[in-house]
């Protein structure tokens, strides 16, 4: 919960001196559950467009909560990404 509160607080602390970049430069892994009923599947590809060093991995049996439903698959993807 604290992490989410800090995320919202940070929205108010933007530097008014310039326009922030929408590009995410570091290597980025997006893991997307194909059965997600809360977010449109096209949002995964849309997000990837902002990540020039990004990779999208789809988890076929995962929903919005795929890290709870498919923890072994998510852990394998994250371990491979950081490995």
Helices and strands as residue ranges (DSSP letters): H 2-11, E 28-33, H 42-48, E 54-59, H 66-69, H 71-82
